[in-house]
Amino acid sequence: MPHTGTDSAERVACGRAARSAVARSEHAEFPAPGARADPLVLLARQDHGRVPELLPVRYGRLAASPLAYFRGAALPMAADLAATPRTGLLVQACGDAHPGNFGLVAAPGRRLVPDLVDFDETLPAPWEWDVKRLTAGLEVTGRETGHPPAQRRRTALAAVEAYREAMHGFAGRTAHEIRHARPDPGPLRVVAGRRPAGRVRPGPLVPASRIGGDGDPATLADRLGSVLARYQRGLGPGRRELLAGYRLAEVARRVPDVGRIGTRCWLAALVGPGAPLVLQVKEAGSSVLQEYTGAAPGCAGRRVVTGQRRTQAVGDVFLGWARTTRFDGRARDFSVRRLPDGRAGTDVAAMTPNVLRAHARLCGWTLAKAHARTGDAVAIAAYLGFGPVFAEAVREFAVACADQNERDHAALRAGIRRGDVTAATR
């Protein structure tokens, strides 16, 4: 995690020692098929505790395409990453740094800045795991959208090189300077100029009156109100005052990203003395990284909120968490945040090669900023060095990972055809 007072020379030596232990070229390694855990077994393990009626929807979405499968298969990839060489340099990792998990969000003054937009899997972990998942996701995306191999290679290298260049820049800055750093405006203009304007769409919604499979819909507002009351009590006095006088007016279930389908997620509309307020209330479970990092289990809601506060570029004054047993008698954790404004989230499958490459550079820069804030930028920069060795190795890893992702997706579809896996077709 962040350095604690050691001088720059010692931190550089730490990074170079890590390079001696794990050569940068070794990051091209991907686990052999026979050495991997069965991804379908890992996915099935995540079904425990989720709303049963939503599980066929989850598998239907996973089966839709190799890109959809990649986005939802964060746990199988975590298992693969755990089997690769580790530098030993830790950061607050996103845990699910696929390219669709980066977007442009509104900062004060309505300025759009790149940021991570989902923190469900965040946990302290090796920095290179995030870089590898990002790069593999770009390769999968390029294949999905028909980008030629040369373009896919340029996109993957753009992300890793942007990360390396940014980390070298952050290594010479203070914590305050890193926090307020801004990206190269060129890629930002390319991405912002080619995306539809308007607020983020909340995704498929189901009114509370039609929610089944999770208790009586008529009492959902009361149960969700209990979560919000606990959340509000956990806020500081100033933030509690902001919510004073607001009441829960309407509830709708939000279908989360494919990896978390089956967990509880709602949009809660609050009305009160000021403008209406929409909060997202999302169930938090164990991070997919937890068993591979040796992290002790704890409050999942607190984990998500802590990781988000440490790494996000634009803070959320309404961010908080709560724990309740009001749904099925089990203690369940939730994170609460304001529904993002601006243009959070990214439809990477609709990007041309040039736009995807610009997005890749923004992702690499954003990831480096998050890692520099929570890890040792000097040591990581020293490990990366100034040449293309690491980028080329991670590009090789990404190709091997995308190949395996296609085989895993095909295995899921075969399991559905055999009847081993139940999937909704809608």
C-alpha positions as CSV (number, residue, x, y, z in Angstrom):
1,M,0.0,0.0,0.0
2,P,1.2,3.7,0.1
3,H,4.8,4.3,1.0
4,T,5.5,5.4,4.6
5,G,8.4,7.8,4.7
6,T,11.1,5.8,2.9
7,D,13.2,7.9,0.6
8,S,13.0,7.8,-3.1
9,A,16.2,5.8,-3.6
10,E,14.9,3.0,-1.4
11,R,11.6,3.0,-3.2
12,V,13.3,2.8,-6.6
13,A,15.4,-0.1,-5.2
14,C,12.2,-1.8,-4.1
15,G,10.8,-1.6,-7.7
16,R,14.0,-2.9,-9.2
17,A,14.1,-5.7,-6.7
18,A,10.6,-6.7,-7.8
19,R,11.8,-6.7,-11.4
20,S,14.6,-9.0,-10.5
21,A,12.2,-11.4,-8.8
22,V,9.6,-11.3,-11.6
23,A,10.9,-10.2,-15.0
24,R,8.6,-7.9,-17.0
25,S,8.5,-10.4,-19.8
26,E,7.0,-13.0,-17.5
27,H,3.7,-11.2,-17.5
28,A,3.0,-12.7,-20.9
29,E,2.3,-16.0,-19.1
30,F,-1.3,-17.3,-19.0
31,P,-2.3,-20.5,-17.1
32,A,-2.4,-23.6,-19.2
33,P,-5.9,-25.0,-19.7
34,G,-5.2,-28.0,-17.5
35,A,-4.0,-25.8,-14.6
36,R,-7.1,-23.7,-14.5
37,A,-10.1,-24.0,-12.2
38,D,-13.4,-24.9,-14.0
39,P,-14.9,-21.4,-14.8
40,L,-18.5,-22.8,-14.7
41,V,-17.9,-24.2,-11.2
42,L,-16.6,-20.8,-10.1
43,L,-19.6,-19.0,-11.6
44,A,-22.0,-21.5,-10.0
45,R,-20.4,-20.8,-6.7
46,Q,-21.4,-17.2,-6.9
47,D,-25.1,-18.2,-7.2
48,H,-25.2,-18.9,-3.5
49,G,-27.2,-16.2,-1.7
50,R,-28.5,-14.5,-4.9
51,V,-32.2,-14.1,-5.8
52,P,-33.0,-17.5,-7.5
53,E,-35.5,-16.0,-9.9
54,L,-32.7,-13.8,-11.4
55,L,-30.1,-16.5,-11.9
56,P,-31.4,-17.6,-15.4
57,V,-31.2,-14.0,-16.4
58,R,-27.6,-13.9,-15.3
59,Y,-26.6,-16.9,-17.4
60,G,-28.6,-15.7,-20.4
61,R,-26.7,-12.4,-20.3
62,L,-23.3,-14.3,-19.8
63,A,-24.1,-16.4,-22.9
64,A,-25.0,-13.5,-25.1
65,S,-21.4,-13.0,-26.4
66,P,-17.8,-13.4,-25.5
67,L,-17.7,-9.8,-24.4
68,A,-20.7,-10.2,-22.2
69,Y,-19.1,-13.3,-20.7
70,F,-15.9,-11.5,-20.1
71,R,-17.6,-8.7,-18.2
72,G,-19.4,-11.2,-16.0
73,A,-16.6,-13.7,-15.4
74,A,-14.5,-11.6,-13.1
75,L,-14.1,-14.5,-10.7
76,P,-12.7,-17.0,-13.2
77,M,-10.3,-14.3,-14.4
78,A,-9.3,-13.5,-10.8
79,A,-8.4,-17.2,-10.4
80,D,-6.3,-17.0,-13.6
81,L,-4.5,-13.9,-12.4
82,A,-3.7,-15.5,-9.1
83,A,-1.8,-18.2,-11.0
84,T,0.5,-15.6,-12.8
85,P,3.7,-14.1,-11.5
86,R,3.2,-11.3,-8.9
87,T,5.3,-8.2,-8.4
88,G,4.4,-8.0,-4.7
89,L,3.6,-4.3,-5.1
90,L,0.1,-3.7,-3.8
91,V,-2.5,-1.0,-4.5
92,Q,-6.2,-0.5,-3.9
93,A,-7.2,-2.5,-7.0
94,C,-10.5,-2.0,-8.8
95,G,-10.8,-5.8,-9.1
96,D,-12.9,-5.6,-12.3
97,A,-11.1,-3.1,-14.5
98,H,-12.7,-4.1,-17.8
99,P,-12.9,-1.2,-20.3
100,G,-16.6,-0.8,-19.8
101,N,-16.0,0.0,-16.1
102,F,-14.5,3.4,-17.0
103,G,-16.5,6.4,-18.0
104,L,-16.7,10.2,-18.0
105,V,-18.3,11.7,-14.9
106,A,-19.3,15.2,-14.1
107,A,-16.9,17.0,-11.8
108,P,-17.6,20.4,-10.1
109,G,-18.3,23.0,-12.8
110,R,-19.8,20.3,-15.1
111,R,-16.3,19.4,-16.3
112,L,-16.2,15.8,-17.6
113,V,-13.3,13.7,-16.1
114,P,-12.5,10.0,-16.6
115,D,-13.1,7.8,-13.7
116,L,-13.9,4.3,-12.6
117,V,-17.6,3.8,-12.3
118,D,-18.1,0.5,-10.4
119,F,-16.2,-0.7,-7.2
120,D,-18.0,-3.9,-6.4
121,E,-14.7,-6.0,-6.4
122,T,-12.2,-3.4,-5.0
123,L,-9.6,-4.8,-2.6
124,P,-5.9,-4.4,-2.0
125,A,-4.1,-6.5,-4.6
126,P,-1.2,-6.5,-7.0
127,W,-1.4,-3.5,-9.4
128,E,-0.7,-5.6,-12.5
129,W,-4.0,-7.6,-12.1
130,D,-6.0,-4.5,-13.0
131,V,-3.7,-3.7,-15.9
132,K,-4.1,-7.2,-17.3
133,R,-7.9,-7.3,-17.0
134,L,-8.1,-3.9,-18.7
135,T,-5.9,-5.0,-21.6
136,A,-7.6,-8.4,-22.0
137,G,-10.9,-6.6,-22.0
138,L,-9.7,-4.3,-24.8
139,E,-8.7,-7.4,-26.9
140,V,-12.0,-9.1,-26.3
141,T,-13.8,-5.8,-27.2
142,G,-11.8,-5.4,-30.4
143,R,-12.7,-9.0,-31.5
144,E,-16.3,-8.4,-30.7
145,T,-16.5,-5.3,-32.9
146,G,-14.5,-6.7,-35.8
147,H,-11.3,-4.6,-35.4
148,P,-8.4,-6.1,-37.3
149,P,-5.5,-7.6,-35.4
150,A,-3.1,-4.7,-36.0
151,Q,-5.7,-2.2,-34.6
152,R,-6.3,-4.5,-31.6
153,R,-2.6,-4.6,-30.9
154,R,-2.3,-0.8,-31.0
155,T,-5.2,-0.4,-28.7
156,A,-3.8,-2.8,-26.1
157,L,-0.4,-1.2,-26.2
158,A,-1.9,2.2,-25.9
159,A,-3.6,1.3,-22.6
160,V,-0.4,-0.1,-21.0
161,E,1.9,2.6,-22.3
162,A,-0.5,5.3,-21.0
163,Y,-0.4,3.5,-17.6
164,R,3.4,3.4,-17.7
165,E,3.8,7.0,-18.8
166,A,1.3,8.3,-16.2
167,M,2.9,6.3,-13.4
168,H,6.3,7.8,-14.2
169,G,4.7,11.3,-14.1
170,F,2.9,10.6,-10.8
171,A,6.1,9.2,-9.2
172,G,7.4,12.8,-9.1
173,R,4.3,14.4,-7.6
174,T,2.8,14.9,-4.2
175,A,-0.4,13.2,-3.1
176,H,-2.3,16.5,-3.6
177,E,-1.0,16.9,-7.1
178,I,-1.9,13.3,-8.0
179,R,-5.4,13.7,-6.7
180,H,-6.0,16.8,-8.8
181,A,-4.1,15.7,-11.9
182,R,-5.9,16.0,-15.3
183,P,-5.4,13.7,-18.3
184,D,-4.2,14.5,-21.8
185,P,-7.1,16.5,-23.3
186,G,-6.6,14.8,-26.7
187,P,-8.0,11.4,-25.9
188,L,-10.6,13.0,-23.7
189,R,-11.9,15.1,-26.6
190,V,-12.0,12.1,-28.9
191,V,-14.1,10.0,-26.5
192,A,-16.3,12.8,-25.2
193,G,-17.0,14.1,-28.8
194,R,-18.2,10.7,-30.1
195,R,-20.5,9.6,-27.3
196,P,-24.2,10.6,-27.0
197,A,-24.9,13.5,-24.7
198,G,-27.2,13.3,-21.7
199,R,-27.4,11.7,-18.3
200,V,-26.4,8.1,-17.6
201,R,-29.2,5.7,-18.3
202,P,-30.0,3.6,-15.2
203,G,-30.5,0.4,-17.1
204,P,-33.5,-2.0,-17.0
205,L,-35.9,-1.1,-14.2
206,V,-38.7,-3.1,-12.6
207,P,-41.3,-1.2,-10.5
208,A,-41.6,-2.3,-6.9
209,S,-45.2,-3.6,-7.5
210,R,-43.8,-6.2,-10.0
211,I,-40.8,-7.4,-8.0
212,G,-41.1,-11.0,-7.1
213,G,-38.8,-13.6,-5.7
214,D,-37.5,-11.5,-2.8
215,G,-40.3,-11.3,-0.4
216,D,-43.6,-9.5,-0.5
217,P,-43.4,-6.6,-3.0
218,A,-45.9,-4.7,-0.8
219,T,-43.3,-4.5,2.1
220,L,-40.3,-3.8,0.0
221,A,-40.4,-0.1,0.6
222,D,-40.5,-0.7,4.3
223,R,-37.5,-3.1,4.2
224,L,-35.6,-0.7,1.9
225,G,-36.4,2.1,4.2
226,S,-34.8,0.2,7.0
227,V,-31.6,-0.1,5.0
228,L,-31.7,3.7,4.2
229,A,-32.3,4.5,7.9
230,R,-29.2,2.5,8.9
231,Y,-27.2,4.1,6.1
232,Q,-28.2,7.5,7.2
233,R,-27.2,6.8,10.9
234,G,-23.8,5.9,9.7
235,L,-23.2,9.2,7.9
236,G,-21.4,12.1,9.5
237,P,-23.5,15.0,11.0
238,G,-23.0,17.2,8.0
239,R,-24.2,14.5,5.5
240,R,-27.0,13.5,7.7
241,E,-28.2,17.1,7.6
242,L,-28.3,17.0,3.8
243,L,-30.8,14.2,4.0
244,A,-32.9,15.6,6.8
245,G,-36.5,15.9,5.7
246,Y,-36.3,13.6,2.8
247,R,-38.6,10.5,2.6
248,L,-38.6,7.5,0.4
249,A,-41.2,8.0,-2.4
250,E,-40.6,5.3,-5.0
251,V,-38.6,2.2,-5.5
252,A,-37.5,0.3,-8.6
253,R,-35.2,-2.7,-9.0
254,R,-32.2,-2.0,-11.2
255,V,-30.6,-4.8,-13.1
256,P,-26.9,-4.4,-12.4
257,D,-24.0,-5.3,-14.7
258,V,-23.9,-9.0,-15.7
259,G,-21.4,-10.0,-13.1
260,R,-23.7,-9.0,-10.2
261,I,-27.1,-10.1,-11.6
262,G,-28.9,-11.9,-8.9
263,T,-27.8,-9.6,-6.1
264,R,-30.2,-7.0,-4.9
265,C,-30.0,-3.5,-6.5
266,W,-32.6,-0.8,-6.3
267,L,-33.0,2.9,-7.2
268,A,-34.7,4.7,-4.4
269,A,-36.3,8.1,-5.2
270,L,-36.4,10.5,-2.2
271,V,-38.3,13.7,-2.0
272,G,-37.9,16.4,0.5
273,P,-37.1,20.1,0.9
274,G,-34.7,20.3,-2.0
275,A,-34.5,18.7,-5.5
276,P,-35.5,15.1,-5.7
277,L,-32.7,12.7,-4.9
278,V,-32.1,9.2,-6.5
279,L,-29.9,6.8,-4.6
280,Q,-28.6,3.5,-5.8
281,V,-28.8,0.8,-3.0
282,K,-26.7,-2.2,-4.1
283,E,-26.0,-5.4,-2.3
284,A,-22.3,-5.9,-1.6
285,G,-20.7,-9.4,-1.4
286,S,-17.2,-10.8,-1.2
287,S,-14.7,-9.4,-3.7
288,V,-13.7,-11.9,-6.4
289,L,-10.1,-11.2,-5.3
290,Q,-10.6,-12.1,-1.7
291,E,-9.6,-15.7,-1.6
292,Y,-6.6,-15.0,-3.9
293,T,-5.1,-12.2,-1.8
294,G,-5.6,-13.7,1.7
295,A,-7.8,-10.8,2.7
296,A,-9.9,-11.5,5.8
297,P,-13.6,-11.3,5.4
298,G,-15.3,-8.3,6.8
299,C,-18.2,-5.9,6.1
300,A,-18.6,-6.0,2.3
301,G,-20.4,-2.7,2.2
302,R,-17.6,-0.9,4.1
303,R,-15.1,-2.6,1.8
304,V,-16.8,-1.2,-1.3
305,V,-17.2,2.3,0.1
306,T,-13.6,2.5,1.4
307,G,-12.2,1.4,-1.9
308,Q,-14.4,3.8,-3.8
309,R,-13.4,6.7,-1.6
310,R,-9.7,5.9,-2.0
311,T,-9.7,5.5,-5.8
312,Q,-12.5,7.5,-7.4
313,A,-11.6,10.8,-9.1
314,V,-14.9,12.5,-8.3
315,G,-16.2,12.1,-4.7
316,D,-19.8,11.4,-3.8
317,V,-21.1,13.1,-0.7
318,F,-23.9,10.6,-0.3
319,L,-21.6,7.5,-0.4
320,G,-22.2,5.1,2.5
321,W,-23.1,1.6,3.6
322,A,-25.5,-0.4,5.8
323,R,-26.1,-3.9,7.0
324,T,-29.5,-5.5,7.6
325,T,-31.2,-8.8,8.1
326,R,-34.6,-7.6,6.9
327,F,-34.7,-9.6,3.7
328,D,-34.1,-13.2,4.4
329,G,-32.8,-13.3,8.0
330,R,-29.2,-13.3,6.9
331,A,-26.9,-10.3,7.5
332,R,-26.6,-8.5,4.1
333,D,-24.4,-5.6,3.3
334,F,-25.3,-2.7,1.0
335,S,-23.4,0.2,-0.5
336,V,-25.4,3.4,-1.2
337,R,-24.5,6.2,-3.6
338,R,-26.1,8.9,-5.6
339,L,-27.1,7.9,-9.1
340,P,-24.2,9.2,-11.1
341,D,-24.7,12.3,-13.2
342,G,-22.9,13.1,-16.5
343,R,-22.1,10.2,-18.8
344,A,-20.8,7.4,-16.5
345,G,-20.3,4.0,-18.1
346,T,-19.2,3.3,-21.6
347,D,-20.6,1.3,-24.5
348,V,-17.2,0.1,-25.7
349,A,-18.8,-2.2,-28.3
350,A,-20.0,0.8,-30.3
351,M,-16.5,2.4,-30.6
352,T,-14.5,2.6,-33.7
353,P,-10.8,1.6,-33.5
354,N,-9.6,5.2,-33.1
355,V,-12.2,6.0,-30.4
356,L,-11.5,2.7,-28.6
357,R,-7.8,3.4,-28.6
358,A,-8.4,6.9,-27.2
359,H,-10.6,5.3,-24.5
360,A,-7.8,2.8,-23.8
361,R,-5.4,5.6,-23.1
362,L,-7.9,7.3,-20.8
363,C,-8.4,4.0,-19.0
364,G,-4.6,3.4,-18.5
365,W,-4.2,7.0,-17.2
366,T,-7.2,6.7,-14.8
367,L,-6.0,3.3,-13.5
368,A,-2.5,4.7,-12.9
369,K,-3.9,7.7,-11.0
370,A,-6.0,5.4,-8.8
371,H,-3.0,3.1,-8.2
372,A,-0.6,6.0,-7.5
373,R,-2.9,7.4,-4.9
374,T,-3.1,4.1,-3.0
375,G,0.3,2.4,-3.7
376,D,3.9,3.4,-4.3
377,A,4.1,5.2,-7.6
378,V,7.9,5.4,-7.4
379,A,8.4,1.6,-6.9
380,I,5.8,0.8,-9.6
381,A,7.4,3.2,-12.1
382,A,10.9,1.7,-11.3
383,Y,9.5,-1.7,-12.0
384,L,8.0,-0.6,-15.3
385,G,11.1,1.1,-16.6
386,F,11.1,3.1,-19.8
387,G,10.9,0.4,-22.5
388,P,8.1,-1.5,-24.1
389,V,8.9,-4.9,-22.5
390,F,6.0,-4.9,-20.0
391,A,3.5,-3.6,-22.5
392,E,4.4,-6.2,-25.1
393,A,4.2,-9.0,-22.4
394,V,0.8,-7.9,-21.2
395,R,-0.4,-7.7,-24.8
396,E,0.6,-11.4,-25.2
397,F,-1.3,-12.2,-22.0
398,A,-4.4,-10.4,-23.3
399,V,-4.4,-12.4,-26.6
400,A,-4.1,-15.7,-24.6
401,C,-6.8,-14.6,-22.2
402,A,-9.2,-13.6,-25.0
403,D,-8.6,-17.0,-26.7
404,Q,-9.5,-18.8,-23.4
405,N,-12.4,-16.4,-22.9
406,E,-13.9,-17.6,-26.2
407,R,-13.5,-21.2,-25.2
408,D,-15.1,-20.6,-21.8
409,H,-18.0,-18.8,-23.4
410,A,-18.5,-21.7,-25.8
411,A,-18.4,-24.1,-22.8
412,L,-21.2,-22.1,-21.1
413,R,-23.3,-22.2,-24.2
414,A,-22.8,-25.9,-24.6
415,G,-23.8,-26.4,-20.9
416,I,-27.0,-24.4,-21.6
417,R,-27.8,-26.5,-24.6
418,R,-27.3,-29.7,-22.6
419,G,-29.6,-28.4,-19.9
420,D,-26.8,-28.3,-17.3
421,V,-27.3,-24.6,-16.9
422,T,-30.6,-22.8,-16.9
423,A,-30.6,-19.5,-18.9
424,A,-33.4,-17.1,-19.7
425,T,-33.6,-16.3,-23.4
426,R,-35.2,-12.8,-22.8
